[in-house]
Each structure stands twice: as structure tokens, then as C-alpha cells.
Amino acid sequence: MRVCLGGTFEPFHAGHEALLSAASSGASEVFVGITDGKLAVREGRAVSPWQQRAAAVESFLRKAGYKGGLVTRALSDAMGPAASGPYDAIAASPETVRGAEAINAARLAAGLPPLRLIRVPHVLGEDLLPISGTAVADGRIDAH
């Protein structure tokens, strides 16, 4: 099964780990679109260069034991190759489910089959709130 997903992955945290773990479970290939350019801009904070974020994603998956095909690519438009690529499933967090649904709508409009949606729930911090890159970057919580 070929699975795709996308995100900024900055700063890398336990929620990203859960998303990547769900995407890679049983996958023969994982495509990770990592935002770049305007898609990667975050208000009030700098974002690490694309290469560093891609390295963190790749490192996590390999250390977690994923041995399948892995492709990371800069994502400069919200749908990326998921809207037309040869994927079977798309992994999405609660924040990205709408984007995944829009991708499936675009696939259907193009005569392509929709992707199976792998919904990955939030990972909660000790404060019982979802771990987010903003909360980690602001120093309110740590990455785990």
C-alpha cells in the first residue's frame, strides 16, 4: 500500500510521530510532502530549512523500524501530488482532515479513485491539550 501525507513538521513532536507511525504501518511506500516556501511560513516564528525538517522525518521513520520505500519532497501547494498520484491512502490529523477530503474531491473530479483516509487522533500533552508545534515552539510544552 502506498500512503501519502503532508505537513510542516516544525518543531517535530509526538503528534508528528503518531502521524508518521500510522502512515507507515503496513505501507510499502510512504510519501511525505513537507511544506516549503509560503506554505511553511508560521506567524511569529521562524521555521527550520526544509532539509532539516525532512531529515527529522526520515530519521524518525528509520529509527522506528520502517523499512519500506520513503520519499520526502518539498510541498509548495496544498494538494501536492496526492491529488493525482498513484497512492492508496492518505494519513491526516484532525487539523488536516479537511485538506485530505479536498484532495479526495479533486481526485474524484479527475476520474481517480479516492484515497483511504487514515485518521490519526491528537496526541495529548500532560495538560490534556493536543500537542502542537505552536505550543512546543512557544515553550508551553515539550515535544513529548
N, C-alpha and C positions, 0 to 999 in steps of 0.2 A: 504494500500500500504506500502510495506517495502522499505525504502530508505537507501542507504549507501553512505558514503563519507569518505575522509581521509585528514589528514593534520598534520602539526606540532603545529599550534595554539599557536605560541610564537613570540612576545608577542601578546596577544589576542587583536583584534582590530575590527573596524566597518566592515571590509571586512569579517571577520570570522562570525560576527553576521548576515550579509546578507546571507552568505552561509548556515549557520545553520537554519536560518528562512525559506529559500527557501526549504531546505531539509525536514523540519518538517511540512511544510504547507500541510495539508491533509494526512499526513503519520500516519499509525497505529503504526509503529515502525521505529526508526532511529538507525542505526549502525554507530558509529563514530570510525574509526581507527585513532589512534593518534600515530604519529611516535615515535619510540623508538630506542635506540642503534645508529647504524651508519646512519640510515635514519633521525635521529633528529639532527645530527651534522650540525652546521652552522659555516661557516668560519669567524673567528674573533670575535665570541661572544659565550657566554655560553647560554645554553638552560635549562630552568627550568626542574625539575624532571617530569617524565610522570604523576605522581599522581596529581601534581599541575595543569598541563595543562588539564587533564581530569576533574578535579573539576571545572575549569573555564568553560569548555564546558557544563558540566551538569548543573551548576548554571545558566548560561545564558538561556539555553533551558527551565528550570523550571520557572525562573523568567519571561520569555517571554510567559508563559502560556501553553507550550506544556505538554500534559497530557498522551501522548502515551507511548509505550514501548521505552526504551532508553538503548542502550548497548554501552559502550565505551571499547575499547580494544587496547592494545599495538600493533602497526603495525611495524613489523620488515622486511617485504618485500613489495615492491611497490604495488603489486596487492592485497595482503591480501585475505580475504575471499570473496571479491567482484567477483573474477574470477570464483568462483564455488558455492557461497552461494545462498540461496533462496530469492534473492532481486528482486524488480520490477524496481527500478530506482537508478541512481547514480547522485549525485549533484557535479558539478565541476565549478571551477573558470576558467578564461582564462588561468591561469598557469597550471591547472590540467586537462584540456580537453583532451590533448594527452594521458595522463595516463588512463583516462576513456575510450577512444577509444581503447587503447591497451587491457584493461580489457574486453571490448566487443568482440574484436577479439579472445581473449583467450576463452571466453565463447562459441563463435560460433565454434571454433576448437574442443571444448569438447562436442559439440552437445547440448549446453544450449542456451536458448533464450538470445538475447542481452538485456541489461538494458536500460530503457528510460533515456536519458541524460537530466538532468535539468541543463541548462547553466545559471550560475549566473554572471552577469556583475560586473566589478570592481566597488568599491565604491571610489569616488574621494575625495581627501582632498581639503583644501582651495586653494592649489597651482594647482588644477585641474589635478593632477597626481594621479594614483592609490595608495590607502593606502596599504602599505606593512609592514610586520614585520621588515624588514631591516630598512626602513625609521623610523619606530617608535623606534626601538632599538638604532639607531644612534642618536636619539633626533631631527631629522629634522622635524618631525610632531608628533602630539599626536595621541592617539589611535582612535580618532573620527574625 
